[in-house]
Amino acid sequence: MQVSVENVGKLERKLTVKFPAERFESQVSARIAEMGRTVRLKGFRPGKVPTAVIQQRFGDQVRGEVLSDLIGSTLREAVEQEKLRPIANPAINTTGNPVDGEIAYTATFEVMPEFPEVDVAKLEISRPVAEVTDADIEKMIETLRVQRRSFDPVERASVEGDFVMFEYSAQAGDYRFPAEGLERAGSVLGSGTLFKALDEALAGRKADDEFDAEIAFPTDFRNESLAGKTAQVHFKIIKVQEPKLPEVDAEFAKLFGIVDGDLEKFRKEVRANLERELKATLMARLKSEVAEKLANAHPDLDVPNLMVQSEAQNLAQGSVPRGQQVPPQLIEAASPIARKRVIAGLLMGEIARKQSLVIDRTRIAEQLAAIASTYEEPEKVIELYNRDPQLMSGLQNRVMEDQVAEWVADHASTTVQNLGFDEVMRPVSA
């Protein structure tokens, strides 16, 4: 086997491989002979199908399969011989025909870059830490009560937290909505379902009240003919209902899978859920911090175009409806962020390789259990992951990224940032 390598770009390589045509023909003959012993054809006894018939019926298929197998095996040999690290399956070009007793093909692919020495000791990492307190548990229980509240009719004027059902019509210039009659709607005041000006107009009103108000509609209002405009709105209040929160008792606990209604078990379950969410969010923030600092420290690292394009495609896809084609300009706009993410991912992978980090099987089991616990039948989710190599590989990659982020934080100039639960879970944007 002859191998030559040509650099056709910073990271693109063109590998030319030649192997003896006799090697190919001998494997074709061997496979034809094997088929003669096993193939079943009408009119022939098993094992008695003539070689000429096999050649006629299956020759092209066998030659294609053998050529594919030989390209695969010789390519692996050539890549190992030349110490190359391809990042994806190569583009193969070959006629498959022998020339001067040899069959040649070319394989074009991108390879991993040459990595610089990553001195993590120079990185300044901010690592957030937090814990779940009793106050966080009570706050979550209160949230759960609000989510399961009921509403009772009242005769008083509406206040924040009340549900108000109303009918309305809006007139903006020559445009009226609806064209005839009134439109019915409802909202919990202060919940953000409606915009602030509408909430304010509905506050302090009783059932059967009718009134007019000048309302400025927001620019993102769903009705484009009213969006960004000021309209005269006529209201009719249909009913006002006040919220009624359920008691935190055995029946309430049963709503969350605590069969015996034990409130202590319920609170422990709430704590466990909050701690799981907190742990995952803290790790996500640490990984983001480490990735950002690694990418910023090595902005000029050569990275494979294929990886950047794939990441940019994924980023852009998130901004368009499912099933809709991503416009090229969105992919181009996402490329700088994609490149930064690829740099960070490659450097984290290189750290794992150079430090010989071994994936922690206990952490895989813990993360899988955490994922499964969010479903009604966790055992089926665990079984699915164990059966699906792609799902399991994705989980293993996430666990290794966690381990790399922690290793970097342990060896960098790391400052611990003590935060509260809400500061971690619901950070306020600057």
SEPA-501536 format. One line per 4 residues: number of its first residue (from 1); their letters; for each residue y, x negated, z negated of N, C-alpha, C. Coordinates in steps of 0.05 Angstrom, whole numbers. Example, Ala and Ser with C-alpha at 12.3 -4.5 7.8 and 13.67 -1.06 7.14 Angstrom:
<pts>
1> as> -114,-264,-156,-90,-246,-156,-66,-264,-156  -45,-257,-142,-21,-273,-143,1,-258,-157
</pts>
This chain:
<pts>
1> mqvs> -24,-17,0,0,0,0,25,-18,0  43,-12,18,68,-27,20,91,-9,10  109,-21,-5,131,-5,-17,157,-21,-13  178,-6,-5,205,-18,-4,225,2,-15
5> venv> 246,-8,-27,266,9,-40,294,3,-28  308,24,-21,335,21,-11,354,37,-28  376,25,-37,397,39,-52,415,53,-32  416,80,-33,433,95,-14,456,108,-29
9> gkle> 461,101,-53,483,111,-70,481,98,-97  500,105,-114,499,93,-141,473,97,-155  462,122,-153,437,128,-166,416,139,-147  422,141,-122,403,151,-102,386,129,-91
13> rklt> 360,133,-90,342,113,-79,325,125,-57  320,108,-37,302,116,-15,278,98,-15  255,110,-22,231,94,-25,214,98,0  206,76,13,189,77,36,161,67,28
17> vkfp> 141,83,33,114,76,25,96,78,50  79,58,53,59,58,75,31,53,62  12,69,72,-16,64,63,-34,66,87  -58,53,85,-76,52,108,-85,80,117
21> aerf> -84,84,143,-93,110,154,-123,114,149  -137,92,146,-166,94,141,-171,107,114  -153,101,95,-155,113,68,-153,144,70  -135,153,87,-131,181,92,-155,194,105
25> esqv> -164,181,127,-186,192,142,-212,194,126  -216,174,109,-241,174,93,-240,196,72  -217,202,61,-215,224,42,-218,251,56  -207,253,81,-211,278,96,-240,282,102
29> sari> -254,261,110,-283,264,116,-299,271,91  -292,260,68,-306,266,43,-301,295,36  -277,305,40,-272,333,32,-285,352,51  -286,345,77,-300,362,96,-330,364,89
33> aemg> -341,340,82,-369,339,74,-375,356,49  -357,355,30,-359,371,5,-358,401,12  -340,408,30,-338,436,38,-364,446,52  -376,428,67,-401,435,81,-423,443,61
37> rtvr> -422,431,37,-443,437,17,-436,463,1  -411,471,1,-403,493,-16,-393,518,-2  -381,515,22,-368,537,36,-389,557,46  -381,583,45,-399,604,55,-385,617,79
41> lkgf> -399,616,102,-389,629,126,-411,647,137  -402,670,148,-420,689,159,-436,677,182  -462,681,182,-479,670,203,-492,644,197  -484,632,174,-495,606,166,-506,607,138
45> rpgk> -528,593,133,-539,592,106,-521,574,89  -520,579,63,-504,561,45,-513,532,48  -494,514,51,-500,486,53,-509,477,81  -510,496,100,-520,489,127,-498,493,148
49> vpta> -473,496,140,-451,500,159,-446,473,173  -448,472,200,-444,446,214,-416,435,209  -414,408,209,-389,395,204,-368,402,225  -377,406,250,-358,413,272,-345,440,267
53> viqq> -361,458,255,-350,485,249,-329,483,226  -336,467,206,-317,462,184,-291,450,194  -294,431,212,-271,418,224,-253,438,239  -266,455,254,-252,474,270,-237,494,253
57> rfgd> -251,504,232,-240,526,216,-221,516,195  -226,493,183,-211,484,160,-198,457,163  -201,444,186,-191,417,190,-162,413,184  -145,430,195,-116,427,191,-108,431,161
61> qvrg> -121,450,149,-116,455,120,-124,431,103  -148,421,109,-157,398,93,-139,373,97  -131,368,122,-114,345,127,-88,347,113  -77,372,112,-52,377,98,-54,372,68
65> evls> -76,382,57,-81,379,28,-85,350,21  -101,335,37,-106,307,31,-80,291,33  -65,296,54,-39,282,57,-21,287,33  -19,312,24,-3,319,1,-12,304,-24
69> dlig> -38,304,-28,-50,290,-51,-44,260,-51  -48,248,-27,-43,219,-24,-14,212,-28  4,228,-18,33,223,-22,39,225,-52  27,245,-65,32,247,-94,22,224,-110
73> stlr> -2,215,-105,-14,193,-120,-1,166,-113  5,161,-87,17,135,-80,46,134,-89  59,158,-90,87,158,-99,88,151,-129  70,162,-145,69,155,-173,64,125,-177
77> eave> 46,114,-161,41,85,-162,66,69,-155  79,77,-133,103,63,-124,126,64,-144  130,87,-156,152,91,-175,147,73,-200  121,73,-208,114,56,-232,117,26,-225
81> qekl> 108,19,-200,110,-9,-192,139,-19,-191  156,-2,-181,185,-9,-178,201,-4,-203  188,7,-224,201,13,-249,226,31,-245  221,52,-230,242,72,-225,238,96,-244
85> rpia> 260,110,-250,258,134,-267,271,157,-253  256,171,-235,268,194,-220,275,216,-239  296,231,-232,304,253,-249,293,280,-239  282,281,-215,271,306,-204,252,299,-182
89> npai> 238,319,-172,219,315,-150,235,306,-126  224,286,-111,239,275,-89,237,292,-64  255,287,-44,253,298,-18,235,280,-1  213,291,9,194,275,24,198,279,54
93> nttg> 197,257,69,199,259,98,176,242,111  159,255,127,137,241,140,127,257,164  117,243,184,104,256,206,75,261,200  64,245,181,35,247,175,17,235,195
97> npvd> 29,223,216,14,211,238,12,181,233  -11,169,239,-14,140,235,1,124,257  13,102,250,26,84,268,17,56,260  4,42,280,-7,15,275,-25,15,251
101> geia> -42,36,249,-62,38,228,-51,45,201  -26,54,199,-14,62,173,0,89,175  0,102,153,15,127,150,39,121,132  63,128,140,87,122,125,102,148,117
105> ytat> 115,146,95,133,168,87,156,156,71  178,172,70,200,164,53,204,185,31  212,176,8,218,194,-14,247,187,-24  264,207,-23,292,203,-31,297,218,-57
109> fevm> 308,205,-77,313,218,-103,334,202,-118  344,215,-139,363,202,-157,347,192,-182  357,171,-193,344,158,-216,363,159,-240  350,154,-263,366,152,-287,385,129,-285
113> pefp> 409,131,-297,428,109,-296,420,86,-314  433,64,-311,430,42,-330,448,49,-354  437,51,-377,452,60,-400,466,36,-414  491,40,-423,504,19,-438,492,18,-466
117> evdv> 499,-2,-481,492,-3,-509,508,18,-524  494,38,-536,508,59,-550,511,51,-580  536,44,-587,541,36,-615,550,60,-631  531,75,-643,538,99,-656,554,94,-682
121> akle> 553,70,-692,568,63,-716,598,66,-712  607,64,-687,636,67,-681,645,96,-678  625,114,-677,632,142,-673,642,155,-699  663,170,-697,673,184,-721,664,213,-719
125> isrp> 646,221,-736,633,247,-735,642,264,-759  650,289,-753,656,308,-775,632,327,-777  619,326,-801,595,343,-805,601,365,-824  601,391,-815,606,413,-833,581,419,-850
129> vaev> 586,425,-875,564,434,-893,574,459,-907  555,477,-914,561,501,-928,536,512,-941  540,531,-959,517,544,-971,523,574,-974  502,590,-976,504,618,-980,508,624,-1009
133> tdad> 529,638,-1016,535,646,-1044,528,675,-1049  528,683,-1075,523,711,-1082,544,729,-1070  569,719,-1068,591,735,-1057,585,740,-1027  574,720,-1013,567,724,-984,546,745,-981
137> iekm> 527,745,-999,505,765,-998,517,793,-1002  534,796,-1023,546,823,-1028,564,831,-1004  577,812,-992,594,819,-969,577,829,-946  554,816,-941,536,825,-920,524,852,-926
141> ietl> 517,857,-951,507,883,-958,528,905,-953  553,898,-959,574,917,-954,577,923,-924  574,902,-908,575,905,-879,552,923,-869  528,919,-881,505,936,-874,510,965,-882
145> rvqr> 524,969,-904,530,997,-912,549,1009,-892  569,994,-883,589,1005,-864,575,1012,-838  556,995,-830,542,999,-804,525,1025,-805  517,1033,-829,501,1057,-832,516,1080,-846
149> rsfd> 542,1080,-844,558,1101,-856,555,1127,-841  560,1149,-854,562,1175,-842,590,1184,-844  597,1207,-831,625,1217,-832,624,1247,-840  641,1254,-858,644,1282,-867,672,1292,-860
153> pver> 673,1318,-851,699,1329,-844,718,1331,-868  744,1326,-862,765,1329,-884,788,1345,-872  803,1358,-890,827,1373,-881,852,1357,-883  851,1334,-897,875,1317,-901,882,1303,-875
157> asve> 905,1289,-876,915,1273,-854,897,1248,-851  894,1238,-827,877,1215,-822,889,1189,-832  871,1171,-841,879,1144,-850,860,1124,-838  866,1099,-841,849,1078,-830,820,1081,-840
161> gdfv> 801,1078,-823,773,1081,-830,762,1109,-823  780,1129,-819,771,1155,-811,763,1156,-782  744,1175,-776,738,1180,-748,755,1204,-739  770,1200,-716,787,1221,-706,777,1228,-677
165> mfey> 770,1253,-674,764,1263,-647,789,1278,-637  797,1272,-612,821,1284,-601,819,1288,-571  837,1304,-561,840,1309,-532,868,1299,-524  871,1290,-500,897,1280,-492,900,1281,-461
169> saqa> 925,1280,-454,933,1276,-425,955,1256,-425  957,1239,-404,977,1218,-402,992,1221,-376  1018,1219,-377,1035,1221,-353,1051,1195,-350  1046,1180,-328,1061,1155,-323,1073,1158,-295
173> gdyr> 1098,1164,-293,1111,1169,-267,1099,1194,-254  1089,1191,-230,1077,1213,-215,1047,1215,-221  1037,1196,-237,1008,1196,-242,1002,1211,-268  982,1228,-268,973,1242,-292,943,1238,-295
177> fpae> 935,1233,-320,907,1231,-327,901,1248,-351  881,1266,-349,866,1273,-324,884,1289,-306  875,1293,-281,891,1308,-262,897,1336,-272  877,1348,-286,881,1375,-297,868,1375,-325
181> gler> 879,1391,-343,868,1395,-370,871,1370,-387  852,1366,-406,854,1344,-425,828,1328,-425  830,1303,-432,807,1285,-434,800,1283,-464  774,1284,-471,766,1282,-499,757,1253,-505
185> agsv> 764,1244,-529,756,1217,-538,755,1217,-568  744,1195,-579,742,1193,-608,742,1164,-616  751,1158,-641,751,1130,-650,753,1129,-680  743,1107,-692,747,1101,-720,773,1085,-721
189> lgsg> 793,1096,-735,819,1083,-736,817,1055,-750  829,1036,-736,828,1009,-747,804,993,-740  785,1005,-725,760,991,-717,764,973,-693  786,976,-678,790,961,-654,778,974,-629
193> tlfk> 766,998,-633,755,1012,-609,777,1019,-590  799,1029,-602,823,1035,-586,844,1014,-591  865,1014,-575,886,994,-579,905,1004,-601  920,985,-612,936,990,-636,956,1013,-633
197> alde> 970,1015,-611,990,1036,-608,977,1064,-609  953,1066,-599,939,1092,-600,930,1098,-628  920,1078,-642,912,1082,-670,936,1091,-687  959,1079,-682,983,1086,-698,992,1114,-692
201> alag> 989,1123,-667,996,1151,-660,978,1171,-673  952,1164,-677,933,1182,-689,932,1182,-719  944,1162,-731,944,1160,-761,963,1181,-772  954,1193,-795,971,1213,-809,970,1240,-796
205> rkad> 950,1246,-780,947,1271,-766,923,1287,-777  926,1314,-776,905,1332,-786,892,1346,-762  869,1358,-767,856,1375,-747,875,1397,-738  875,1402,-712,891,1422,-699,920,1414,-694
209> defd> 928,1390,-703,955,1380,-697,957,1376,-667  980,1384,-656,987,1378,-628,1014,1364,-627  1017,1342,-612,1042,1328,-611,1043,1310,-586  1067,1300,-580,1071,1282,-558,1081,1256,-568
213> aeia> 1074,1234,-554,1083,1208,-562,1085,1190,-537  1103,1171,-539,1106,1151,-517,1088,1127,-524  1069,1122,-506,1049,1101,-512,1050,1079,-491  1051,1054,-500,1050,1031,-482,1021,1023,-480
217> fptd> 1009,1026,-456,981,1019,-452,978,989,-446  957,976,-458,954,947,-453,947,941,-424  951,917,-416,946,909,-388,917,909,-381  899,907,-401,870,908,-394,858,935,-399
221> frne> 874,956,-401,863,983,-405,845,990,-381  823,1005,-387,803,1010,-367,813,1026,-343  833,1043,-348,845,1059,-326,868,1043,-313  863,1032,-290,882,1014,-277,909,1028,-272
225> slag> 910,1054,-269,935,1068,-263,952,1071,-288  940,1066,-312,955,1067,-337,959,1039,-349  942,1020,-340,943,993,-352,970,980,-348  981,970,-370,1007,957,-369,1031,975,-367
229> ktaq> 1026,1001,-369,1048,1020,-365,1054,1036,-391  1078,1047,-393,1085,1065,-415,1083,1094,-405  1069,1111,-420,1064,1138,-411,1071,1158,-433  1078,1182,-425,1081,1204,-444,1054,1216,-448
233> vhfk> 1045,1216,-473,1018,1225,-479,1019,1250,-497  1004,1271,-489,1002,1295,-505,975,1294,-520  975,1298,-546,951,1296,-562,945,1323,-575  919,1329,-578,909,1351,-594,887,1340,-612
237> iikv> 890,1342,-638,870,1331,-657,848,1352,-660  823,1345,-654,801,1363,-656,790,1363,-684  785,1339,-695,775,1338,-723,780,1310,-734  781,1309,-761,784,1284,-776,760,1282,-795
241> qepk> 747,1260,-796,724,1256,-813,727,1230,-829  720,1231,-854,722,1207,-871,694,1194,-873  694,1167,-876,668,1153,-878,655,1157,-905  629,1158,-905,613,1160,-930,592,1138,-929
245> lpev> 595,1118,-947,577,1096,-947,552,1103,-963  528,1094,-954,503,1099,-969,503,1082,-994  490,1093,-1015,486,1078,-1040,466,1055,-1035  470,1033,-1049,451,1010,-1047,429,1016,-1067
249> daef> 409,1031,-1057,386,1039,-1074,360,1034,-1059  338,1044,-1070,312,1039,-1058,311,1050,-1029  323,1073,-1024,322,1085,-997,337,1067,-978  359,1056,-987,375,1038,-970,358,1013,-963
253> aklf> 345,1001,-983,329,977,-979,306,983,-959  295,1007,-960,273,1014,-942,281,1013,-913  307,1018,-908,318,1018,-881,315,990,-868  311,970,-885,310,942,-875,283,930,-879
257> givd> 263,947,-880,235,937,-880,224,930,-908  239,936,-929,229,932,-956,214,957,-964  188,957,-959,172,982,-961,173,994,-988  173,978,-1010,173,989,-1037,201,994,-1047
261> gdle> 221,988,-1031,249,993,-1039,260,975,-1061  246,953,-1066,255,935,-1088,281,921,-1080  302,926,-1095,329,915,-1088,330,884,-1091  314,873,-1109,314,844,-1112,302,831,-1087
265> kfrk> 280,843,-1077,268,834,-1052,288,836,-1029  302,859,-1029,322,864,-1008,343,842,-1008  354,835,-1031,375,815,-1033,363,787,-1025  338,782,-1032,326,756,-1024,323,755,-993
269> evra> 317,778,-982,314,779,-952,341,775,-939  362,787,-950,389,783,-940,397,754,-942  391,741,-965,398,713,-968,383,696,-948  357,702,-944,341,686,-926,352,688,-897
273> nler> 360,712,-889,371,716,-863,398,701,-859  415,702,-880,440,688,-878,436,658,-878  417,648,-894,412,619,-894,401,610,-868  385,626,-855,374,619,-829,396,617,-808
277> elka> 414,637,-808,436,638,-789,455,615,-795  460,609,-820,479,588,-827,467,561,-819  442,556,-824,429,531,-816,431,526,-786  425,547,-771,426,545,-742,454,539,-732
281> tlma> 474,553,-744,501,549,-735,512,521,-743  505,512,-767,513,485,-775,501,464,-756  476,468,-749,463,448,-731,476,449,-703  483,473,-694,496,476,-668,523,462,-668
285> rlks> 538,465,-690,564,452,-691,561,422,-693  541,412,-707,536,383,-709,529,372,-681  511,386,-667,503,376,-641,526,376,-622  543,397,-623,567,398,-606,586,374,-612
289> evae> 589,368,-638,606,346,-647,595,319,-637  569,315,-640,557,290,-632,559,287,-601  552,309,-587,554,308,-557,582,302,-548  602,314,-560,630,310,-552,637,281,-556
293> klan> 630,269,-579,638,242,-586,623,222,-568  598,227,-562,583,209,-545,594,209,-516  600,233,-506,611,235,-479,639,222,-477  655,226,-498,682,214,-498,680,184,-499
297> ahpd> 660,173,-512,657,144,-515,647,131,-489  635,147,-471,624,135,-447,631,153,-423  657,157,-418,666,176,-397,659,167,-368  655,140,-364,651,130,-337,621,126,-331
301> ldvp> 603,136,-347,575,133,-342,567,146,-316  553,132,-298,544,144,-273,522,164,-280  524,188,-270,504,209,-276,495,221,-249  470,230,-249,458,241,-224,473,267,-215
305> nlmv> 481,267,-190,495,291,-179,479,316,-182  453,314,-178,436,337,-180,437,350,-208  438,334,-229,440,345,-256,467,358,-261  488,346,-251,515,357,-254,517,384,-239
309> qsea> 507,384,-214,508,409,-199,493,431,-212  469,425,-223,453,445,-236,467,456,-261  479,438,-277,493,447,-301,518,463,-294  532,455,-273,556,470,-265,548,497,-255
313> qnla> 526,499,-241,516,525,-232,510,543,-256  497,532,-276,490,548,-300,515,557,-314  535,539,-317,560,547,-330,575,569,-315  576,565,-288,591,585,-272,576,612,-272
317> qgsv> 550,611,-273,534,636,-272,541,654,-295  548,642,-317,554,658,-341,580,674,-339  596,669,-319,621,683,-316,621,704,-294  597,708,-282,595,729,-261,573,748,-269
321> prgq> 574,773,-260,553,793,-267,525,783,-258  505,791,-273,478,783,-266,470,792,-238  458,774,-223,450,781,-196,471,775,-175  495,771,-183,516,765,-164,518,736,-158
325> qvpp> 523,729,-132,525,701,-124,550,688,-136  546,663,-145,568,648,-157,586,637,-135  612,643,-136,630,631,-116,632,600,-119  633,586,-97,633,556,-98,656,545,-114
329> qlie> 680,560,-114,703,550,-129,698,550,-159  681,570,-168,675,570,-197,657,547,-205  638,540,-187,620,517,-192,637,492,-193  655,489,-174,672,465,-173,689,463,-199
333> aasp> 700,486,-208,717,486,-232,701,479,-256  675,485,-256,658,479,-280,647,451,-279  651,436,-257,638,410,-254,647,389,-275  674,388,-282,682,368,-302,668,373,-329
337> iark> 666,398,-338,652,404,-363,622,398,-360  611,405,-337,583,400,-332,577,370,-333  594,354,-321,590,325,-321,590,314,-350  608,324,-366,610,315,-394,584,322,-409
341> rvia> 574,347,-404,550,355,-417,526,338,-409  525,332,-383,503,315,-373,504,287,-385  528,276,-387,531,250,-400,520,251,-429  529,271,-443,520,274,-471,490,277,-473
345> gllm> 479,294,-456,450,299,-457,434,274,-450  443,259,-430,429,234,-423,430,213,-445  454,211,-457,457,191,-479,440,199,-503  439,225,-509,422,234,-532,392,228,-526
349> geia> 384,232,-501,357,226,-493,351,196,-495  371,180,-487,367,151,-488,365,141,-517  381,153,-535,379,146,-563,352,153,-574  341,176,-567,314,184,-576,294,164,-566
353> rkqs> 297,155,-541,277,136,-530,279,109,-543  304,99,-546,307,72,-557,300,71,-586  305,92,-601,299,93,-629,271,102,-635  256,108,-614,228,117,-616,226,141,-635
357> lvid> 245,160,-632,244,184,-649,220,201,-641  204,209,-660,181,226,-655,187,254,-664  180,273,-646,186,301,-652,172,310,-677  187,324,-694,177,334,-719,163,361,-715
361> rtri> 136,360,-718,121,385,-713,127,406,-734  133,398,-758,140,417,-779,165,433,-771  184,419,-760,209,432,-752,204,451,-729  186,443,-711,179,462,-689,168,488,-700
365> aeql> 149,485,-719,137,509,-731,158,526,-746  177,512,-760,198,526,-774,217,541,-755  225,528,-733,243,541,-714,229,564,-699  203,560,-693,188,581,-680,186,605,-698
369> aaia> 181,600,-724,179,622,-743,206,636,-746  228,621,-746,254,633,-748,260,650,-724  253,641,-700,257,657,-675,241,682,-677  215,679,-685,197,702,-685,205,723,-706
373> stye> 217,714,-727,225,733,-749,246,753,-741  260,748,-719,280,767,-710,269,789,-693  242,788,-688,229,809,-672,211,826,-689  205,850,-679,189,869,-694,160,859,-698
377> epek> 149,844,-678,122,834,-680,123,804,-677  130,789,-699,133,760,-697,108,745,-688  85,755,-695,60,741,-688,57,740,-658  66,761,-644,63,761,-614,83,742,-601
381> viel> 106,738,-614,126,719,-604,115,690,-606  103,685,-629,91,658,-634,69,653,-614  52,674,-609,30,671,-590,41,666,-562  63,680,-555,75,676,-528,85,648,-524
385> ynrd> 98,636,-544,108,609,-543,84,589,-540  63,594,-555,40,576,-555,25,577,-528  28,600,-514,15,603,-488,31,593,-465  58,593,-468,76,587,-446,87,558,-449
389> pqlm> 78,539,-433,87,511,-435,117,508,-431  128,525,-414,157,523,-409,173,531,-434  166,553,-446,180,561,-471,177,541,-492  152,530,-496,147,511,-517,162,485,-511
393> sglq> 164,477,-486,178,453,-479,208,456,-486  219,479,-480,247,484,-486,252,482,-516  234,493,-532,236,492,-561,234,463,-571  216,448,-560,212,420,-568,237,404,-561
397> nrvm> 249,409,-538,274,395,-530,297,401,-550  299,427,-559,320,434,-578,316,420,-605  290,418,-613,284,405,-639,291,375,-637  284,363,-614,290,334,-611,320,329,-610
401> edqv> 335,347,-598,365,345,-598,375,347,-627  363,365,-643,371,367,-671,366,340,-685  343,328,-680,336,303,-693,355,281,-685  361,280,-659,380,259,-649,407,263,-662
405> aewv> 417,288,-663,443,293,-675,444,284,-704  423,290,-719,422,281,-747,420,251,-749  405,238,-731,403,209,-732,431,197,-727  445,207,-707,471,197,-701,490,201,-724
409> adha> 489,225,-736,507,230,-759,501,212,-783  475,205,-786,467,187,-808,476,158,-803  480,150,-778,487,122,-772,515,119,-762  530,140,-759,558,139,-750,577,139,-774
413> sttv> 603,137,-769,622,140,-790,627,170,-794  612,181,-812,611,210,-815,626,220,-839  642,240,-835,657,253,-856,646,281,-861  638,287,-885,628,313,-892,651,333,-896
417> qnlg> 648,356,-883,669,376,-884,657,401,-899  665,405,-924,655,427,-940,669,453,-931  654,473,-923,665,498,-913,651,521,-927  664,544,-926,651,569,-936,635,581,-913
421> fdev> 618,600,-921,600,613,-901,617,626,-878  637,640,-885,654,653,-864,668,633,-847  676,611,-858,690,590,-842,671,578,-821  645,577,-827,625,567,-808,618,588,-788
425> mrpv> 613,612,-797,602,633,-780,624,647,-763  649,648,-774,671,661,-760,695,644,-760  694,620,-747,717,602,-748,741,615,-734  764,609,-745,789,619,-733,799,599,-712
429> sa> 804,609,-688,813,591,-666,842,583,-672  847,557,-666,874,547,-670,894,559,-651
</pts>
